[in-house]
Amino acid sequence: MLSDEINDAQRLVRTDAYQMSIGELVSMYEAEEIKIDPEFQRLFRWEISQKSKLIESILLGIPLPPIFVYEKDDGNWELVDGLQRLSTILEFMGLLHDSEGILQPPLILDATKYLPSLHNVVWEKSDQIDAVAEENQMPLEKTEQLAVRRARIGVEILKRPSDNQTKFDLFQRLNAGGTLANAQELRNCIMLMIDRGYFLAIKAAAESDPFLEVAKVSSAQKEKQRHMELAVRFLVHTLVPYDGTLDVEEFIDDGIISILGEVDQQTALSILRDTFELLQTAAGENALRRYDGANHIGKVGLIALEGIAVGVGKNIAAIKKLSDPASFVLEKSQTFWREDGTSDFTSPGMRGTTRILRTVPFGEQWFKP
């Protein structure tokens, strides 16, 4: 019954809420009692106009949306939603540190619709601001600084969810339609929460030369975490069985959580690295591109990832035992596209659930030595 499901789910979610001043939050940040993970900061991409509008809202007394924090075992808070807002405030005050712990130059504002005089406004003058000479900077008056510090914001506290899946579901719902750009950025954040070391190891593998060359990830795509998306999809399709019942995105979400919790890190990373190093040796940037019998054409798509890369990954131990693994992979990856079965992978209107039930099993069989 719905009422029973609601009661069961509510037991997994424990929350608390406070109204806090911005000054109090800033003091907690300085005391390292509230943490903005450095990897989260890499996703901090607000434009100057968005930052200026936030400070405008504070000065005008417009209520800000609450921020959400996750209460860690030591009682400190980890920010899970509200990154852009809190980071902008800290940057404006000249208190924001980057992923290396280095203090960042203070923010200088631009004019807004209601406060055009915000142009070149700073918290206080600084020679660390390269964009505008110190004599042209316009510091806030002390009364305005106090108004910012005293402005209040709601803080919703998530009380240590009992399992990783619940934590992910909460985080995903908080960010639905919100501040993070895509599904993989959400996954990145929850992977960080579950196992930081595991996440960073996958990230390093996804940023390696063999992976980036074979996946043909552009700088713009990398900025949007396309390399991480492909690495995560590869690992999930290689290591987690799929029965076709879950939506593909939900399957990837659940799959990477189960891998972080159940699959030995070295095992997963060895499969990922060995597969893409072998693909690079076999065909370089053409390894996952369609072959028409004479030339490699087109872009790297999910069919190639699921059929070729995953097919190699599922058989990597056996393939490495061959006398010439690279030649085997090159021949099989090129003839892959001419097999009758692969024509079923691109039917118009095909759902991802259906495609994966075809591509992954085909690739596993196709690349068996």
N, C-alpha and C positions, 0 to 999 in steps of 0.2 A: 504494500500500500504506500501511497505517496507520503502520508504522514509518518510512517515508519522510516522511509528513506530520508526524510527531512531530519528526523530526530537522530538517526545514525550519523548523517553527515555533519550535523551541528556539533556532535561530540568531538569531531576532528578539528574543528576551528575554534580556537580560543583567542579572543581579542580584547584589547583595552583601548581607551582613547583619552587623550589629553588635549588641552589647549595650551600651547606654549608660545612664548615670544620668540621672535627671530634671534634676539640676543642670547636667549638660553640655548637655542639650537647651535648657534655659532660657538658658544662656550663649550658645549659638549663635543663639537668637532675638534676644537683646539685641544681638549683633554683626551682625545681619541676614544670617547665614549660612544660616538656615533661614527660609523665607518662607511665611506663611499669606496667600494672596491675599485682599485686601479683599473681593472679590466672593464668595469662598468663605465669608467670615465672615458675609455676609448670610444664608447658609443655616444659620448656627449657632443652633439653636433648642432646645437642651436645657433642660428645666425644672430648677428648683432642686433637686428631689428626685434627679434623675439626676446632677447635679453633686456633690451631697453624698455620694451612694453611691460615686462615683469616688474622692473623697478618703478615704472610709471604707475602700475596698479597699486604697488605698496604705498607710494607717496600719496596717491589719491584715496587711499583707504578702501580700495576694492578688495573684498574677501578673496583669499587664495584657496584653491582646492587643497584638501589635506594631503600630507605625505604619509607613506606607509613604511614602517620599519619592521624588521624581523628580529625578535629578541633571541640572542645567541645564548649558549649555555653559561657563559661568564657574566651574563646580565647586560652586556653592551648591546647596542643596536646596530643593525646593518640595514642601510637604506635599500629598499626594493622598489619603491615608486616615488617619484618626486626628484629624481636625479638632476634634471635640468634646472628646476627651480632652486634647489638648495645650492647647486654648484654655481649658478649665476650669482646668487647673493654672496657666496664666499669669494668668487672671483672679483666681484665689484668691490668688496671690502679689502681685497689684496691678501686673502688668507687661503686660497685654494692651492693645494699641492697636486702635482701630476703623478703619474704612475710610478715614477722613480723617487717620489718624495720631495721633489724640487718645487719650491715656491714659485707660482706662476705670476707673470706681470698682471697688475690690476686691470680691470675692465674699464674702458672708457665708453660712455654711452653716446647714442645718436638721438636726434630729435624724434619725437613721437607726435601723434595727431593732437593730443590734448596738452602736451608739455613740450612744445618746440624748443624751449630753452634748455632741454636736456642735452643738446648737442655739445659734445666735449666735456660733459659733466663727469667727474670722478669722485670717489669717496674722499680721497685727499690727494694732493699733488704728489707725483712720483717720477723719478728719473728712469724708472723701469719701463715706462710706457713709451714704446718706440714710435707709435703711430702719430702722436701729437706732442709737440714740444711742451716742456713743463710750463712755460709762461702762458701757453694757450689753453691749459687745462683749467676747468672750472670746478673747484671743490664744493661739495655739499656744505651748507651751513650746519653748525652743531645741532640746531633745532631739528633740521631735516634728518640728520644722522640718528638722533634720538627717536624720531618718528619711525624710522626703518627698524631700529632695534626693538622698539616696543610693539611693533605690529605683530599680531598673533596669527598662528596657523595651527590647524588641527593636525594631530599626530595619531594615526591609527597603528596600534602595536599588535603584531601577529605573535602569539605566544607559542613558540616552538612546536609547529605541527609535528605529529607523531611519525610521519613517514614522508619520503621524498616526493611521492606522487601527489600527496595533498599539498605540499609546499609548491610544487610546480603549478597545480591547478589554481591555487590562490594567486600566485604571481601572474599567471597568464590572464586571469580575469581582471586583475587590477590594471593591466596594461592593454586590455582589449580596446582597440581603436584609439590608443593613447600615444605615449611618448616614444615608444620604441618602434623602429621602422618596419620590421618584418619578423616572421616566425623564427628564423634562425637566431636573431638577436635575443629573443625570449629564451630560446634553448641555451644560448651561451650563458645567460645570467643564471639560469637554474642549474646548469652544469657547474658553474663556479660555486654555487651554494652547496651542492652535493659533495663535490670532490675537486677542490681547486687544482691539486697536482695533476690529476687525471685530465682535467680540462686543458691545462697548459701544455701537457704532453701531446694531446690530440691537436691542439692549435699549432704547436711547433711542427708536427708532421704535415699539417695542411699548408704550412707556409714554407715547406722545403722546396728546393728547386725541382726535384722529380715530380712532386704533386702538382705544383703550379704550371709546369710545362705540359704535362699530360692533360690536366683539366682545362688548360687554356683559359685561366681566369684573368680577366683584365684588371687594371688598377681600380676602375670604377666598381667592378663587381666585387673585388676584394674589400673595398670600403663598405659594401653592403653585406659582407660576410658570406659571399657565395662560396668561397673555398671551404669555409667551415661547414656550410650546408652540405656540400658534396662529400666531404669527409665523414660527416655524421651519417648521411644516407648510406654511404658505402659500408660503414661499420654495422649499421642496423640491418641492412639487407643481407650482409654476409654472416652475421652472428645470431640473428633473431629470426625464428621461423614466422612466416606470415600466412594466416588462414583466410584473409580476405574480408573479415568481418568489420574491422576497424577502418575508418577513414584514414587515408594515407598519412596525413599530417599528424593525426593522433597516434598512429602506429609509430611514426618516427619519434614523436615525443616520448611515448611509453618505452620504446626500444632503447633509446639512449640512456634513459634512467635505469633500466634493467642492466645495461652493459656496465654503467658506472658502479653499480652495486654488486654485480654478480660475476663479471668477466675479468679475469686477471689483466691488469693494465699492460704488462709486457706482452701478453698473448695478442691482445687487440692491436697494439702499436706495431708489433712485428708483422702482422698480416697487412696492415695499412701500408707500412713503409716498403715491405718486400714486394707487394703487388705493384705499387706505383714506380718503384725503381726498375722492376722488370719491364713494365709497360714503356717506361722511358727508354730503356736499352733497346727494346724491340722496335719501337716506331717513333719515339720522341713525341713531338706535339701532334702527330697524326694518329697516335695509338687509339684514341676514342672517336676519331672522325670517320664518317661514312666513306667506304671505298667503292667506287663505281666500276672497278675492273682495270682502271688505268690511273686514276687520281683519287686522292683523299679530298673530300669536299665537305662544305658546311661547318656548322659549329658543333661543339660537344654538348650533347643533350642527355636527358635522363635515361633514354633507351640504351645508349652506349654505357653509361655508368652501371645500370642494372644488369645488362646482358653481358658486357665484356669485362668491365672492371670487377664486378661482383663474381662473375664466372671464374675469372682468374683467382680472385681472393679465396673463393671456396675450395679451390684446387691447388693453392700455392705450394703446399708442402710436396705434393706429388710432382708438380711441374718443375720444381727446383731440382728434382732428382734426375731429370732428363739430361742427356748429353749436351743438348743445345736448347735451353729453355726459351731464349729470346726468339729463335727462329720458329719454334713451335707456336709461341704467342702471336708473332707477326702473321704467320700463315692462317691461323685460326681466326684472328681478329679481322683480317681482310675478307676471308671467305664467309665470315659470319653474316655479312650484309646480303649475300647472294643466296642464302638458304631460304627455302619456301616458308619456313615457320616464322621468319622475321617479318614477313609482310603483315602478319596479324598484330604486330606491335603498334601500328600507326593508323588503325581504322578511325575514320572520322567520328568524333563524339565519344571515343573510348574513355572510360573513367580510369583514374589512376589505379584504383583497386584491381580492376580487371587486368590492366597492363602488367602490374607487378606479378600477378599470378602466372603470367606468361613469360616475361623477360627473365626473371630470376631463375626459375627452374630450367629454362632453355639454356641459359648461360652456364649453369652448373654442369649440365650434361655435355654441352658443346666443348668445354675446356677440360674435360677429363682426359688425361693422357692415355 
